[in-house]
């Protein structure tokens, strides 16, 4: 019997209990042993819930119990999760977590701690919910140099953008909708400002390139400025607007990373990733393009990934699963040097705007939406972010600027 | 240093040499040791090729060399691959293979042999080329009961169907096209008759359900009967025709499996898998829907998967990676009991055909393509294959019948 403790009895914690209940028999077969939840740590009480008999309020009960082999941290947030997880590793327990903040900030250190002690620190559920992506990156794409990793990593923003596109809603209505459906928090900033996606791409980039990518270094732009008018332009172009979290290694081996809304067309593998689904696109120098798709959040899908990690930890007691993520910092390319095409909308008299655009950007691709008047929209050639910034200063009445990935 | 031998210097064999050449440094880091190709087995000579110094013509040189830890079998076909692989395992060498015929037929036995000897038998490249699917099934989806696994597993037929759809080609022209592009063999039967996809879904089903699924038991229908007229009906429906290889566990826990062309709509995750790409859709009882996408064939993508398995074998010398695939046979549900909707085209006078269809199938959904006359087409409700067979006997002038997945 493998005894585990679950830290946090929220959505994911209760999902873990549920998954072990539903699929206990087949999980036992795969883990080679029965997985038993011995403790659940939570400050709250849950009167009437059968888990009450396992409930403890102090981490020490868990840390002090030599029977506990694996600790499952599903509390979220950096503290006290970090302290608890570090203590667990120091006390000889493997750790499984779904906590992206913790992994983005302390992943390298906690992996090292685990390795030194022949333990494991596993975090499949921290990115892409149920989608297998961490393990494939670590164990399947080992023959490749990763050239690009780009994900739709936040279900809330993808849902909002999908609804704006499908139902013609404006941002506020789509957000309110997402909140009503339980897909967005009351305070949606972490999602809509791109911070959630930023932490997730930091984790994926660290694994893909084997070095520490600090999330604070990643240029991050959310979707709050996207309007229903932008969506109309996307439609005319046969494109969609998606919040991309992206890391790309250039020819000079330098990596740039960013989170921002982009326009993509149907030939991009992430084009069909809609609603609350997530998708992760990986390009390797020999494998070419691969893509992983599934539920990026939700109680059971996320719990499925957590429990799969528990199974892996149970199969590897006393043996570290090697993960290459050095604490050495990867210096990202200055975002100002990165090239994109841009869709620019300018309010005002069309002929004047057109003349200005041509003067500043040379030959541009005009985009016209029949029902929209009083503005001029165009797509630039490939220019650096720096050039963009400089040139837009000379452009009167800029309404919106969106990066174009086609 | 880990010494390996490569059996077969064809497309994939030379790809393995190339991948180890291109990415040798990072592969060494991931494997924890240098991977060295000591021998290449092939009956042919390759004058002028630097691999000549490693070329051997007899398997015994490899089997007798205790320095060889891992044997890479990329010859294809059941024999002599089976004999060579079995001998290698009996002589204490782990085996990596890309050979779907070998794995579909002898997978369970070879896995057992490997397990008994603390060796590994790995075959990521046998299904879906470079797409990570075997390892995710074995190690990532371990918290789930798999309910369905459906793949577009053959790039050649997917290319043909895509070209028929995009360019309005008929089957023969699209096939000739595929042959000219090098995507189809001179003798295309294994691809277009569905045999290749059948072996691959047999492997995936065996892993998903943990028991032996014999490929001979899987109902298999190719794409040779699909015409450009069928494609026109698909378009009118907003659908595409895809060759699906599918295993589904019903509510009664019985599994049915089949390879056949089906009509799907844009809401299916495999809808956008076009050209030579492959996609594999998996539904689990807790994870929900996930999908894996990438190059299903090709020299470098396939070699990438082979080399990733070599890395895994190198990291697990002396330790078996547990794979659940019992040699106990899984009895599939009789295909006649399986329910589908069907698109049926009937030649002849429309009012007569319509009356007949209504008499036999009750309420049906009519499908009309403006430029097609002299035939009547309709989609049935959900009926068993048996009912379909019986009813079509009473229907005059049936032109085509295609299963519908929406």
Interface residues (C-beta under 8 A of the other chain):
Chain A: X18 X19 X22 X23 X26 X27 X29 X30 X31 X32 X124 X130 X131 X132 X135 X136 X139 X140 X141 X142 X143 X144 X145 X210 X266 X269 X271 X272 X284 X285 X286 X287 X288 X289 X290 X291 X292 X293 X294 X295 X298 X300 X301 X303 X304 X305 X306 X307 X308 X310 X311 X312 X315 X319 X322 X324
Chain B: X18 X19 X22 X23 X26 X27 X29 X30 X31 X32 X124 X130 X131 X132 X135 X136 X139 X140 X141 X142 X143 X144 X145 X210 X266 X269 X271 X272 X284 X285 X286 X287 X288 X289 X290 X291 X292 X293 X294 X295 X298 X300 X301 X303 X304 X305 X306 X307 X308 X310 X311 X312 X315 X319 X322 X324
